[in-house]
């Protein structure tokens, strides 16, 4: 638990000024959701939980791969790098994020096909938290939430349905997948 606590402290520090895109909640809420999902899943290795907590640090903060590896080891670094979208860094412009959205998402889908179960657990916890946030924001704000994204609702539905197909291959027996599966249908229709 010491490594999990340390990962939480680093995430709190590195994400402290950041907010969630749609809800405006402190970004750490997302990190805590990811941690909750991974901690609630039976037999998840500690490295996977730590990587889940740190999954956005390379993408959205100035935390370097070298720092992460030094503090948590190569296994955690590899898991975090798997969850990090190429060409999406903390200083990427909004225009660039919109322009590269489909390519980045296709890369995630393709990467997941050859991913390990541990890599998929980190990715699933992240995407499950995102879906739950979308659901809650839709309840609170209505359909206007889709304007905040870098893609249309139709494209976002394609992405989550495609991921569901990949998660089903390796994680269909997990609690997280069962929740994710239900949320995809609830938000985007079956």
C-alpha positions as CSV (number, residue, x, y, z in Angstrom):
1,X,0.0,0.0,0.0
2,X,3.0,2.4,0.4
3,X,3.5,2.5,-3.4
4,X,-0.2,3.1,-3.9
5,X,-0.2,6.0,-1.4
6,X,3.0,7.4,-3.0
7,X,1.3,7.2,-6.5
8,X,-1.7,9.0,-5.2
9,X,0.4,11.7,-3.6
10,X,2.3,12.2,-7.0
11,X,-1.0,12.3,-8.9
12,X,-2.5,14.8,-6.4
13,X,0.6,17.0,-6.9
14,X,1.0,16.7,-10.6
15,X,-2.7,17.1,-11.5
16,X,-3.5,19.7,-8.8
17,X,-4.4,22.6,-11.2
18,X,-6.3,20.5,-13.7
19,X,-10.0,20.1,-14.2
20,X,-12.2,17.6,-16.0
21,X,-13.3,18.7,-19.4
22,X,-17.0,18.5,-19.1
23,X,-17.8,18.6,-15.3
24,X,-15.1,21.0,-14.3
25,X,-14.4,18.8,-11.3
26,X,-10.8,18.6,-10.0
27,X,-8.9,16.1,-12.3
28,X,-7.9,14.0,-9.3
29,X,-11.6,12.8,-9.2
30,X,-10.8,10.8,-12.4
31,X,-7.6,9.3,-10.8
32,X,-9.5,8.3,-7.7
33,X,-12.2,6.6,-9.9
34,X,-9.6,4.7,-11.7
35,X,-8.0,3.6,-8.4
36,X,-11.4,2.6,-7.1
37,X,-12.2,0.4,-10.0
38,X,-8.8,-1.3,-9.9
39,X,-8.9,-1.8,-6.2
40,X,-12.4,-3.2,-6.4
41,X,-11.4,-5.8,-9.0
42,X,-10.2,-9.1,-7.4
43,X,-6.5,-10.1,-7.8
44,X,-5.3,-7.0,-9.6
45,X,-1.5,-6.7,-9.2
46,X,-0.2,-3.7,-7.3
47,X,1.8,-2.5,-10.3
48,X,-1.4,-2.3,-12.3
49,X,-3.1,-0.2,-9.5
50,X,-0.1,2.1,-9.3
51,X,0.0,2.5,-13.1
52,X,-3.7,3.2,-13.1
53,X,-3.2,6.0,-10.6
54,X,-0.4,7.4,-12.7
55,X,-1.8,6.7,-16.1
56,X,-2.2,10.3,-17.2
57,X,0.9,11.8,-15.7
58,X,3.1,11.4,-18.8
59,X,0.3,12.6,-21.1
60,X,-1.0,15.5,-19.0
61,X,1.8,16.7,-16.7
62,X,5.5,17.4,-16.7
63,X,6.3,14.1,-14.9
64,X,9.0,12.4,-17.0
65,X,9.3,8.7,-17.9
66,X,12.7,8.7,-16.1
67,X,11.2,10.0,-12.9
68,X,8.3,7.5,-13.1
69,X,10.7,4.6,-13.7
70,X,13.0,5.7,-10.9
71,X,10.2,5.9,-8.4
72,X,8.0,3.0,-9.4
73,X,10.1,0.7,-11.7
74,X,10.0,-0.4,-15.4
75,X,6.9,-2.5,-15.1
76,X,4.8,0.5,-14.0
77,X,6.5,2.7,-16.6
78,X,5.6,0.3,-19.3
79,X,1.9,0.1,-18.2
80,X,1.7,3.9,-18.0
81,X,3.3,4.3,-21.5
82,X,0.8,1.8,-22.9
83,X,-2.0,4.0,-21.6
84,X,-0.4,7.2,-22.9
85,X,-1.6,8.3,-26.4
86,X,1.2,9.1,-28.8
87,X,1.4,12.7,-29.9
88,X,-0.8,13.9,-27.0
89,X,1.2,15.8,-24.5
90,X,0.3,18.4,-21.9
91,X,1.0,21.3,-24.3
92,X,-0.8,19.9,-27.3
93,X,-3.2,22.5,-28.7
94,X,-7.0,22.0,-28.9
95,X,-6.8,22.2,-32.7
96,X,-4.1,19.4,-32.8
97,X,-6.2,17.2,-30.5
98,X,-9.3,17.6,-32.8
99,X,-7.2,17.0,-35.9
100,X,-5.6,13.8,-34.6
101,X,-8.5,12.4,-32.5
102,X,-9.5,9.6,-34.9
103,X,-5.9,8.5,-35.5
104,X,-5.1,8.5,-31.7
105,X,-8.2,6.5,-31.0
106,X,-7.5,4.0,-33.7
107,X,-4.0,3.5,-32.3
108,X,-5.5,2.7,-28.9
109,X,-7.8,0.2,-30.4
110,X,-5.1,-1.5,-32.5
111,X,-2.6,-1.5,-29.5
112,X,-5.2,-3.1,-27.3
113,X,-5.3,-6.1,-29.7
114,X,-1.8,-7.2,-28.7
115,X,-1.9,-5.8,-25.1
116,X,-1.4,-7.9,-22.0
117,X,-4.2,-8.4,-19.5
118,X,-2.5,-6.0,-17.1
119,X,-2.3,-3.3,-19.8
120,X,-6.0,-3.8,-20.6
121,X,-7.0,-3.5,-17.0
122,X,-5.4,0.0,-16.8
123,X,-7.0,1.0,-20.0
124,X,-10.4,-0.4,-19.0
125,X,-10.4,1.4,-15.6
126,X,-9.5,4.7,-17.4
127,X,-12.3,4.3,-20.0
128,X,-14.8,3.1,-17.4
129,X,-14.2,6.2,-15.3
130,X,-14.6,8.4,-18.5
131,X,-17.9,6.7,-19.3
132,X,-19.2,7.2,-15.8
133,X,-18.2,10.8,-16.0
134,X,-20.0,11.2,-19.3
135,X,-23.1,9.6,-17.9
136,X,-23.2,11.9,-14.8
137,X,-22.5,15.0,-16.9
138,X,-25.4,14.1,-19.3
139,X,-27.7,13.8,-16.3
140,X,-26.6,17.1,-14.9
141,X,-26.2,19.1,-18.2
142,X,-28.0,17.3,-20.9
143,X,-26.9,16.6,-24.5
144,X,-24.9,19.9,-24.7
145,X,-21.9,18.0,-23.1
146,X,-20.9,16.6,-26.5
147,X,-19.7,20.1,-27.6
148,X,-16.9,19.8,-25.1
149,X,-15.2,16.9,-26.8
150,X,-12.7,16.7,-29.6
151,X,-15.1,14.5,-31.7
152,X,-18.8,14.0,-32.4
153,X,-21.0,11.9,-30.3
154,X,-21.2,9.4,-33.2
155,X,-17.4,9.1,-33.3
156,X,-17.2,8.8,-29.5
157,X,-19.8,6.0,-29.7
158,X,-17.7,4.2,-32.3
159,X,-14.6,4.5,-30.1
160,X,-16.3,3.1,-27.0
161,X,-18.0,0.3,-28.9
162,X,-14.7,-0.7,-30.6
163,X,-13.0,-0.7,-27.2
164,X,-15.8,-2.9,-25.8
165,X,-15.1,-5.5,-28.5
166,X,-11.4,-5.5,-27.5
167,X,-12.0,-5.6,-23.7
168,X,-14.4,-8.5,-24.2
169,X,-11.6,-10.7,-25.6
170,X,-9.4,-10.5,-22.4
171,X,-11.6,-9.0,-19.7
172,X,-15.2,-10.3,-20.2
173,X,-15.0,-12.0,-16.8
174,X,-14.2,-8.9,-14.8
175,X,-16.5,-6.7,-12.8
176,X,-15.2,-3.6,-14.6
177,X,-16.1,-5.0,-18.1
178,X,-19.6,-5.8,-17.0
179,X,-20.1,-2.3,-15.8
180,X,-18.4,-0.8,-18.9
181,X,-20.6,-3.0,-21.2
182,X,-23.8,-1.7,-19.6
183,X,-22.7,1.9,-19.7
184,X,-21.8,1.8,-23.4
185,X,-25.4,0.7,-24.1
186,X,-26.9,3.1,-21.7
187,X,-25.1,6.1,-23.1
188,X,-24.9,5.3,-26.8
189,X,-27.7,2.8,-27.3
190,X,-27.3,-0.9,-28.0
